[in-house]
Amino acid sequence: MKLIPAIDLRDGKVVRLHRGDFDRQREFDVDPLSLARRYRDAGADWLHVVDLDGARAGEPRALDLLSGIAATGLNVQWGGGVRSRGHVDALLAAGAKRVVVGSVAARQPATFASWLHELGGGPLCLALDVHVDADGACRIAVDAWQGVAEAGLDVLLPRFIDAGLRHVLSTDIARDGDASGPNVELYARLVSAWPTLQWIASGGIRDRADLARLSGSGVAAAVAGTALLDGTLPLDVIGAMCWETP
């Protein structure tokens, strides 16, 4: 399992939101480029970046910052506000290696499937940000987690797999920025149901023990943000777990 450090950006600053709530924000006193270099020097080869301004605006922002991060040599997985093929092309041109698409895929599956056919599964990642109900059912969140899609996983994933989907980033919203531990049961269920996909787990990771539990679920990678910033997850874990690109 690969560990991918994460940086959330708002107004050019490194922040973390509690369960996606823009009114519950922590700001960290670190420059995004300096932080990216710190993760690179610790052994990271991929960096997950969320453009929160773009997510709210419905179009990517901070393209200059994306180019700067890409220039560090890191492979950048970038998401936030991707609503059109033009957005995808602009992000790839700015240096992103993989573009994360969420709302469009959930609301306009034919559109996302066409992008997969045209570009292949390598440069695209499906974001499945989910609310997990008491009975275990998953509802897909859209529009910066402010809405819920009508279509479910059973409808969307087979269609996208047929179109060439390879990478899926899944976040349990109730765990994101919460330091409550990852939803290992959810990821094990997703891996079991769709084993051909490379699942990337996100949300709630606190320490080495959480990573050990996640590795047993079968996910290809895990994204960590707050734990690395707070130091409950030491930087040396990055290099120890950073192997071949999934």
C-alpha positions in Angstrom: 0.0 0.0 0.0 1.2 3.5 -0.9 0.9 6.5 1.4 0.1 9.7 -0.5 0.5 13.0 1.4 -2.3 15.5 1.0 -2.5 19.2 0.8 -5.8 21.2 0.9 -5.5 24.7 -0.5 -7.7 27.7 0.1 -6.6 31.3 -0.8 -3.1 29.9 -1.4 -2.8 28.6 2.1 -2.6 25.1 3.5 -5.8 24.3 5.4 -7.9 21.4 6.6 -11.7 21.3 6.8 -13.7 19.4 9.3 -16.0 17.0 7.4 -15.9 19.3 4.4 -17.3 22.3 6.3 -15.8 25.5 5.0 -16.8 27.2 8.2 -14.7 24.8 10.3 -11.3 25.4 9.0 -7.8 24.9 10.4 -5.0 27.0 8.8 -1.4 25.8 9.0 1.6 28.1 9.1 3.4 26.5 6.2 4.0 27.5 2.6 2.4 24.9 0.1 5.5 24.6 -2.0 7.7 24.2 1.1 5.4 21.5 2.4 5.4 19.7 -1.0 9.2 19.7 -1.0 9.2 18.4 2.6 7.0 15.4 1.5 9.2 14.8 -1.5 12.3 14.8 0.6 10.7 12.3 2.9 10.2 9.9 0.1 6.9 10.7 -1.5 6.5 10.4 -5.2 2.9 11.3 -5.4 1.1 14.3 -3.8 -2.7 14.7 -3.5 -3.9 18.3 -3.7 -7.4 19.6 -3.2 -8.2 23.0 -4.6 -11.0 24.1 -2.3 -11.5 27.4 -4.0 -12.0 25.6 -7.3 -14.4 23.1 -5.7 -16.6 26.0 -4.5 -16.3 28.0 -7.8 -16.9 25.1 -10.1 -13.7 25.6 -12.0 -10.0 25.0 -11.2 -8.0 27.7 -9.5 -4.4 28.0 -8.4 -2.9 26.7 -11.7 0.3 28.6 -11.1 0.6 26.8 -7.8 0.0 23.5 -9.5 2.8 24.2 -11.9 5.1 25.1 -9.0 4.3 21.9 -7.1 4.8 19.8 -10.3 8.2 21.4 -10.8 9.4 19.8 -7.5 9.3 16.5 -9.3 6.3 15.1 -7.5 3.5 13.4 -9.4 0.5 15.5 -8.6 -3.0 14.2 -8.2 -5.2 17.3 -8.3 -8.9 17.8 -7.7 -11.4 20.5 -7.1 -13.9 22.2 -9.5 -13.3 19.9 -12.5 -16.5 20.4 -14.6 -15.4 20.1 -18.2 -13.0 18.4 -20.5 -11.3 21.9 -20.9 -10.7 21.9 -17.1 -9.1 18.5 -17.4 -6.8 19.5 -20.2 -5.8 22.7 -18.4 -4.8 20.8 -15.3 -2.8 18.3 -17.2 -1.1 21.1 -19.2 -0.3 22.8 -15.9 1.5 19.7 -14.6 -1.1 17.4 -13.0 -0.4 13.7 -13.6 -3.8 12.6 -12.5 -7.0 14.7 -12.4 -9.7 13.9 -9.8 -13.3 14.1 -11.0 -16.3 13.8 -8.7 -19.5 15.8 -9.3 -19.4 15.5 -13.1 -19.0 11.8 -13.0 -21.9 11.4 -10.5 -24.2 13.7 -12.3 -23.2 13.2 -15.9 -21.8 9.7 -16.1 -21.9 9.7 -19.9 -19.6 12.7 -20.0 -17.0 11.1 -17.6 -17.2 7.8 -19.5 -16.3 9.7 -22.7 -13.3 11.3 -21.0 -12.1 7.8 -20.0 -12.5 6.6 -23.5 -10.6 9.5 -24.9 -7.8 9.8 -22.3 -7.6 6.3 -20.8 -7.7 5.5 -17.1 -4.2 6.7 -16.3 -4.7 10.5 -16.1 -8.2 10.4 -14.5 -9.3 9.4 -11.0 -12.9 9.1 -9.9 -13.7 10.7 -6.6 -16.3 8.8 -4.6 -17.0 11.0 -1.5 -19.6 9.1 0.4 -22.1 9.5 3.3 -22.4 6.1 4.9 -25.9 5.5 6.3 -26.6 3.5 9.5 -27.4 0.4 7.4 -24.1 0.7 5.5 -25.5 2.1 2.3 -23.4 4.7 0.5 -24.7 8.0 -0.9 -22.4 9.9 -3.2 -21.7 13.5 -2.3 -21.3 16.1 -5.0 -20.8 19.9 -5.3 -18.1 20.3 -2.6 -20.2 17.9 -0.5 -23.2 20.2 -0.5 -25.4 17.8 -2.5 -26.1 14.1 -3.1 -26.1 12.3 -6.4 -29.1 10.2 -7.5 -27.1 7.4 -9.0 -25.4 4.8 -6.8 -22.2 2.9 -6.9 -23.8 -0.2 -8.4 -24.9 1.9 -11.4 -21.9 4.1 -11.9 -18.9 1.8 -11.3 -19.6 -0.9 -13.9 -20.1 1.7 -16.6 -16.9 3.5 -15.7 -14.9 0.2 -15.5 -16.1 -0.7 -19.0 -14.9 2.8 -20.2 -11.4 2.2 -18.7 -11.5 3.4 -15.1 -8.5 2.4 -13.0 -8.2 4.8 -10.0 -10.9 5.6 -7.4 -10.4 8.0 -4.5 -13.0 7.2 -1.8 -13.5 9.5 1.2 -15.9 8.7 4.1 -17.0 12.2 4.8 -17.8 11.5 8.4 -14.1 10.7 9.0 -12.5 13.4 6.9 -10.4 15.8 9.0 -11.8 14.2 12.0 -8.9 12.1 13.3 -11.4 9.3 14.2 -9.8 6.5 12.3 -10.4 5.3 8.8 -13.5 3.3 7.8 -11.6 0.1 7.1 -14.8 -1.9 6.8 -16.0 0.4 4.0 -12.8 0.1 2.0 -12.6 -3.7 2.4 -16.2 -3.9 1.1 -15.4 -1.7 -1.9 -12.2 -3.6 -2.8 -14.1 -6.9 -2.5 -16.9 -5.7 -4.7 -14.7 -4.1 -7.4 -11.3 -5.8 -7.2 -10.0 -4.6 -10.6 -9.9 -1.0 -9.4 -7.0 0.7 -7.6 -8.8 2.1 -4.5 -7.3 5.1 -2.7 -8.6 5.5 0.9 -9.0 8.9 2.4 -10.3 10.3 5.7 -9.6 9.8 9.4 -6.0 8.4 9.3 -4.3 9.1 12.6 -1.2 7.0 13.0 0.8 3.9 11.9 -1.8 1.6 13.4 -4.5 3.0 11.1 -2.2 2.5 8.1 -1.6 -1.1 9.2 -5.4 -1.7 9.4 -6.0 -0.1 6.1 -3.3 -2.2 4.4 -5.3 -5.3 5.3 -8.3 -4.0 3.5 -6.7 -4.3 0.1 -6.6 -0.7 -0.9 -3.8 0.3 -3.2 -3.0 3.6 -1.4 -4.1 5.8 1.4 -4.2 9.6 1.6 -3.2 11.4 4.8 -3.3 15.1 5.5 -4.0 16.2 9.1 -2.0 13.4 10.7 1.2 14.4 8.8 0.7 18.1 9.6 0.1 17.4 13.3 2.9 14.9 13.5 0.9 11.9 14.8 2.0 10.3 11.6 5.8 10.7 11.2 7.3 11.7 7.9 9.5 8.6 7.8 6.4 6.5 7.2 6.1 8.1 3.7 9.3 6.7 2.4 8.7 3.3 4.1 5.5 2.9 2.3 6.1 4.7 -1.0 6.6 2.0 -3.6 5.7 1.6 -7.3 2.9 3.8 -8.7 -0.5 2.0 -8.3 
